[in-house]
Amino acid sequence: MALLSASTFNYFKDDLQDHGIIESLIEIIKDTATPGSLYIRELAFNILSNVCEDCRNNQKALRRYKGIEVVRDNITLKQVDQSGNCTTFTVAVLDCLSKSIYGNKRSEAHFLDIEGL
């Protein structure tokens, strides 16, 4: 929760990317096998949204670490996980899509190339 709060400040955006946080968050989101991980994955999407908002370097890092594919794969939740709210998870994914992909021409093109829509 502290990282979620810190990610809202512009001051931390570059620092978080420099320390590999984007790659770590993507790995957390990919971990669908751990029971009860939906809430943690939702928080990871919220942090990604915050650090990518209005920050081209972080948007580029998200693209580089295959985060756009992760967003695409999570747009439609295929299984119900009792650890969190599926509705708020979907909103977090769409928020991440809005703040980290839309508005960045390269990310938008890549999203369309991988059949994100």
N, C-alpha and C positions, 0 to 999 in steps of 0.2 A: 504494500500500500504506500510505503514511503517512496518507492521508485515511481509509482503512478503519480503521486503528487509532484515529485521533482520533474517528471517529464513534461509538465505543463509550462515550465519556465524556459524561455528561449536561451537563457544562460547555459542550461544543462544539455541542450540538444546536441551540440557538437561534441561535448565531453562524453556523453553516453555512447555515441557512435564510435568514438575513438577507442573506447574500452570494450568494443565487441558486443555491446548489448543487443544490437539488432539481430545478429546471428544467434545469440543465445535465446532471444524471444521466439525466433522462428523455430528453433529446435523444441522449445516448450510447446508451441502450438502443434507441431507435428506429432507429439506424443499422445496419440489417441488411445493407446492400449492400456494406459494406467487408469484403473477405475477411479472415478471421482475427479477427473482432471478438467471437466468442462469449465468450472469457475476459474481455475488458474489459467486456462487457455483464453478465457474471456478477458481476464486482466491483462494478459500478454498482448492481445489485440488492442486493448485500450491504450496501453503504453506505446505500442507501435504507431497508433493514430496520432498520439500527442507528439512523439519525436519526429514524425515525418511531416506534420503540418507546417507548411511554408518553409521547408528546409530541403533544398535540392540535394545536398550531400547525403542526407539520410534516405531520401527517396531513391537515390542511385544505389546506396548500399542495400536497400530492400530488394531492388531489382537484381543486384549482383548475387545476393544470397538465395535467390529463387523464392523470395517472399511473395511475389505476385502469383506464382503457382499455388502457394499455400493459401492465399486469400481466395483464389478461384475455387480451390478444393473445399473450402469451408463455407462458401456462400449457401449451399444447401446442406444442412445437417442431416446425415443419413441415419443416425442412430440416436436414440434417446438416452441421455445420461442423467441419472438422478442427482448428481452432485451440484447442479446449477439450473438456471432457468434458460431453456432453449431460446426463448424470445429475446432476452437481453444478450445472449451470445450472438444471435443473428444480427442484432442492432450493432454490436461491437464490430462484427465483420464488415458490415456495410459502412460503418463510420471509418474504418481503416481503409476500405476501398475509396471512399470519398476524399479522405485527407492525404493518402499516400500514393494514389494512382491517378485519379482524375486531376487534371490541371498540369500534369507532367506529360508532354507529348511522347517521349520515349516509353514511359511506363504505360500510357494508354495504348500505344501501338503494340507493345508486347502483350498486353492484356488481350487485345483483339486477336493477335497472332496465335495465342494459346487457347483460342475459343472461349474466352471468359464470358462472352455474352451469347 
